Amino acid sequence: MTARRAALVAAALLGITLAVVIAVRTPWVPLPEPPGGHAALDPTAGLSAAQVDRAEAFAAALRPASLVALFLGLAVSALLGLTRVGARIVRSVAAPVGGGWAAQVLLGVLALAVLGRLVTLPLSAYGEVVRQRYGLSTRSWGLWLRDVWVSVAIDAVLTALGLLVLVWLARRAPRTWWAWAGAGAAALVVAGSFLWPVLVEPAFNRFEPLEAGGLRTDLLDLAEQNGTPVTDVLVSDASRRTTALNAYVSGFGSTRRVVLYDTVLERLPEDQIESIVAHELGHVATDDVLTGTLMGALGAGAGVAALGWLLTSPRLLRRAGADSAADPRVIPLLLFVMAIGTVASTPIQNAVSRHVEARADAQALDLTGDPAAFAGMQRDLAGSNLTDPDPPAAWQWFFGSHPTTAQRLAMAADWSRLDRP
C-alpha cells in the first residue's frame, strides 16, 4: 500500500470511528415524551415584546457582519493558501533571521495570523460597537484591543508550535509523518482540555473564591449530591468586559471548580444561580467534557491523516508554491485547509452540542427539582444576554450550539409533566 493510500484509509477509519462515537454518545432523546405530547413552543419564550424586539434588533445588527467576517477570513486564507502569495510571505518574514525552515514556520504562522486578524479587525470593531451600544459590553477600547491581541498571540503560538512539529516530522519521516503528527494532534487535544482552565482562562479574567455563606454551601452541597464534588466556587470579574450572565464548571479532579460571573451574583436570585450551576454540573455527571475531548482527538487524528493524503497532490502543492509537507512554504495551505475543515465541521459539532446541552438541562431539572427557577433563569439569561428566543432555523442549524430559549422552556414544561425521580 502506498503512503498516500494508507493516509486516506487511516482518515476514513478514524472518521468512521468518530461517527460511531457521535452516534453512541450523543443523547439524541434527552427527555422522554410526556403524556399528551411535547409542550408547544412559545416563540417569545415569555419575554416581553420590548425584550424580544431588542434581542432581534441586536441579532440583526450583528449577523450580517458575522457572516461577512467568516467569508472574508476564508477568502483571505484561500488567497494565501492556494496561491504563491502566502509562500512568499513565509519566506520573506524569515529572511532577516537567516531563513531557516524553523524560522519560516514560526514567523510565517505569526505573520499570517496577524494579517488575517487585521483584515477582519474592522468587522470585529463594528461588533464591539454594537455590543457597547446595546449595553452588553463594558470593555474600554484599550481592553478590547488587549483581548484581541492576547487571543491572536495564544492561537498563533499554539498553531506555530503544532505546525513546527508537523513540518519537522515530515522532514524526518516523509512517508509516515502524518501518522505521528495525527497521534500528536490527538494528544494535544487531550492535554488542552486539561490545561486550558489553568493556563488560558487566567489570561482574560481574575478569579476570587466566593465568600463563605449560604450560597457557597448550597453550591458545594449540590455538587456532592450530583456525585461530582468540586474543590472551590470562584467568582470571575466578567463585569470588566460584559453585562452578560454565565457560569461554568472547569477543570478535572482536583482542579474542578464552579465559576460564577460576578454579574450572576449581582442580578440572579439564589434559586436561579443554583439552577444554572446544576446545568453545568450535569455536564460533569455525564462526562461531556471527556466525550468532547475524545471526539476532538479522533477528529484531529482524522484531519491530519487527510492532510497526509492531500499534501501528496503535486497539483495542489504546485498551486501553493510548496514542494512537499516538509517545505515550510506549505504553511499557508495548511492553515487554509484547517479553516475549511473548521467551517465544514461546525454544523455537526453544534448539532451534537445542542443535544448535549438539552441533556444537561434535564440533569439540572432532576437535580434541583425546580422547573420554575429553571424557567426564570433561562428568561433572565435571554433578556440579559440579548439572546433571540427563536432565531431563524438556518442560523440555528449552523451556528446554534445550545437549544433556543423557547425550546428550553418547552423542555421544562415537559419535565413538569413527567414522573421524574
N, C-alpha and C positions, 0 to 999 in steps of 0.2 A: 504494500500500500504506500502510495506517495505521501510525503509530508502534507501536501495541500489537502488531499482526500482525508487523511487522518484528522486534520484540524476541523474539516467540515463534519465528519462523523462525530467527533467529540462535541462540537457545538450542538448538533442535533440531539445527541443523547442527554446532554446537560439541559437543553431546552425542554425535552420530554419530561425529564425528572422534575424540573421546575413546574411544569404544567400539572404534574401529578400532585406535587406538594400543595400547589394553589388549590387544586380541586378538593383535596382531602382536608386541608387545614382551614379553608375559608368557611365561616359559618353562614352558609347560604340562606338558612332559615333561622335567624337569631331568636325568634319568638314564635310559638305555635299560634295558629289562627284561633281566636277566641270564639265562644258560642255566638252565633249571629253574624259572623264575618268581621273583617277588619273595619276599624273606625274610618269614616270618611275624612279626607284631607281638608283642612281649612287653609286655603292659600294665604290668609293673613296671619296664621298662627296665633290668633288672639291679640295681635298688636293693634294699636290704634291706627286710624287712617293716616295720621300725620307721620307716625313712625314708619309705616310701610312706604309712604311716598318719599320720605327722606332716605331710606335704605335703597330704594330703587333708583333715586337720583344719584346717589353716591356710586352705585354699581354702574350706572350708565356713563358716569364721568370717567370711570377707571377702565372699564372693559375694552374700549377701543384702543387705548394706549397700551394695555397689557398685550393685546394681540399684535399691535404694530411692533412692540419691543421684541416679542417672540420671533416674528418673521424677519425682522431686521437683524436680530442676532444670528439666526440661521443663514441669512443671505451673506452676512459678513464672513461667517465661518466657512460657507461654501466657496466664497471668493478666495479666501486664504488657503483652503484645503484642496480645492480642485483646480487651482492654477499654480503657477510658479511664484506668485507674489509672496505667499507665506514662506516658501523655501528661501526666498531672497532675504526676507526679514530675519529668519532664523540664522542665516549665515552672517548677515551684517551686524547684528547686535553682539555676536560673539567675537567678531574680528578684533576689536580693541584689546581683548584679553587673550589673544593667541588663536582663537577659532577652533579650539579642541572640541571633540564631539560632546563631551560632558557639558562644556560651557554653552554649546549650541542648544542643547536640550534645556538646561536650567534657565538661561537667559531668554531663549526663544519662547518657552511657555510663559514666562513673566511678561515679555513684550506683547505676546498675542492676547494674554488675559487682560492686560491694561488697555490695549487697543479695542478689544471687544467691549469692555466696560465703558470706555469713553464714547463709543458710538451710541450706546443705549442710555447714557447718563442723562441727557435732556429729558427723555421719557420718564426715567426714574424720578428726576426732579419734579416733573409735572405731577407724578403720582403723589409725591410728598406734599406738593402744594394743595392737591385735592384733599388729602388726609388732614392737613392743618386747617383747611377751610371748613371742613365738616367737624373739626374738634376731635378727631381720632388720634392725631399725632401731637405730641407735646415737645418734640425734639427741636432744639435750635439747629440752624443750618450748619453750624460747626460740628455738632454731634452727629448730624445726618451724614456729613462728609466723612467723619471719622468712622462711622459704622460701615459706610460703603467700602472704604479702602481697607479696613480691617478684614471685612468679608472677602474682598478680592485677594488680599495677601494670603489669608488662610487657604482659600481654594487654590491659588496659584502654587503655593509651596507644596501642598499635598499632591496636586496634579503633577508638578515638576518632578518630585521625588519618585512618584509611581512610574512616570514615563522614563525617567532616568534608568530605573531598574529594568524596564521593558527593553529599552534600546541596548543596554549592557548585555542582557540575556540573548538578544538577537545577534549581537556580535560574537558572543561566546558559543552559542548553540543555534546556528542558523536554521536547523531543521526542526528542533523541538522547543524553541523559545516560548511559543505560545502556551505549551503545557505548563512550563514552570511559571510563566507570567500569570496564567489563569489561576493556578494554585495560590500565588502571591496575592492576586487581587481579591480572591475569596477570603484569604486570611486577613487582609486589610479591612474588609467589610466587618468581619467579626471583631477585630481589635477596635475599630472605630466606634462600634456600638458600646463598647465598654469604656472607652477613653473620652468620648465626646462630652459627657456631663462634667468630667473632671478638668479637661484641658480647654474646651471651646466655650462652654457656657460662661465661665468667669471672664472671658474676653469682652462680653457685652453687658453683663449685669453683675451687681453685687448682691450677696445673699447674707441674710441675718436670721438666726433662729427665731421662730415665733415665740413671743413671750409666754411664760407659764400661765396657765389659766384653763378655763373650761373647754374652750375650743381646741387648744392643743391636745388636751387629754382625750377629748372625744375623737379627734382625728387619729391619734395613736391607737385608741381602742378599736376604731373602725378598721384600721389596717390589721390588727390582731384578729378581729372577728372574720376578716376576709381570708385569713391564713397567709397573709403577705406582710409580716411586720416590717416597719421602716425604722431607720436609725434616728431620723430627725424630721422636723417640719420647719422648712425655711421660707422666708419671705424675700421675694425678688423686688428690686427697686424699678419695676417696669414703668412706673409713672414718669420716670425721666424721659420716656420715649412715647408713651401711648396712654390713652384712656381706656383701652380695651381690657376686657376681663378674661382671665385664663388661670389655669392651674395644671400641674402635671406631676407625674412621678418619674424620677430619673435615677439612673444607677442600677447596680445589681448587688444582691447580697449585702455585704457590709457597707456599701456606698449608696444603697437605696434610700431615697428621701422624697418626701412630699414637698413640692414647691408651689407656693401661692403668689400670684401677683399682688403687690400691695394695693392695687385698685380693687381687687376682690374683697380684701378685708375692709376697705372703706365703704363699699357700696352694696354688698350682699349680706343678707341675714345668715345666721349660723346654719340653719337647716339647709339653705341652698349651697352654702360652702361645703357642707358635708356631702351633699348630692353630687357636686362637681368632682370632689375628691374620690367619692365612691366610683364614679365613672372611670377615673384614672386607675384606681386600684383594680377595677375589673380587667383592664389590660394586663396587669401583672398576674392576676389569678389565672388567666388563660394563656400566659406565656406569649403574648402577642409580639413583644419586642424580640424574643428569641426566634419566633417563627418568621418575623420580618427579616431578621438577620440571616436566617437560613435561606430565605428566598433571595435576598440581596446577594449572598455569597454564590448561590447557584447561577443567578443572572450575570454576575460579574465573570464567573468562570466561562459561561456560555458565550458572553460577549467577547472575551479575549480570544477564545477558540475561533470565533467567527472572524476576528481580526487576522488570525493566523491564516485563514483561507483567503480573505480579501487582499491582504498585503503580498500575496504571491501573484497578483494580477499585473502583468507588465504594463498594460494599457493604463490602469489606474495609477500606478507608481509614476509612469512617464508624465501623466497629466499633472501630478502633484510636484514634479521636479525632483523625485527621490529615486534612489537605486533599489532600496530594499527596506525591510523593517529595521535594519541595523544602521540606516542612514539617518542622522538627526533631522534632515530636511523632511522626513516623513511626519514630523510632529504636527504641523497644521492639518494634515489629512486625518491623523488620529483624533485630533480634537473635533473635527467636523463629524466623523463617524460616531464619536461619543455623543455629540449633541443630537444627531439624528436618532440614535438609539434611545436617548433620554426622552425625546418628544414622542417617539413611537410607543414607548412603554408606559407613558403617563396615563392613558385611559385604563389600561389593565391594572396598574398599581392603584389607581383611585377607585376602580370598581371593587377590588379586594378590600381597600381601606374602608369604604362605606359600609360593607357588611361587618367588618371587624368593629367599627365604631358603634354600629347598631347593637352588636352583642354586648359591648361594654355598657351601653345604655341599659340593656336588660339586666346585666350584672349589678349596676348601680341601683336599679329599682328593687331587685331582690335583696340587696344588702341593706338598704335604708327602709324599704317598705313604705316609701313616702312619695307617691306619684305627684301630689300637689306641689311639694318642694321641687321635684324634678322639673315639672312644667313651668313653675315660676322661674327657676334658674335658666331654663332654655329661653324663655321670653326676655329675661334681663340680659342674657348674653347677646341675643339677636339685636335687642334695642341698643345696647351699649357699643357693640362691635359693628353696627350698621350692616348686619347680615340680611341679604334679601331672603325673606322666608320661603319664597317659592320661585327660584331662578329659572331661566329658560332651560328646557330639557337638554338641548345640545351642550350648553355651557356646563350644566351639572354633570353630564356624562363625561366630558373631557376633563374639567378642572375640579369637580366636586370631590373632595377627599372625605367628607362627612355627609350623612343624610341631611336633607334640608330641615329647617326648624319645623315646618309643617309635618314632615314625616316623623320627626322625633316626638312631637306632641301626640300624633296619632298612635305611636307605639306605647306611650304612657297610658293612653286611654285603653288600648288593647290589654296591656298588662293588668289594669284595674279589673278587667272582666275575666281574668284567668285565675285559676286556683293555684297560685304560686306559693312555695314554701316561705 
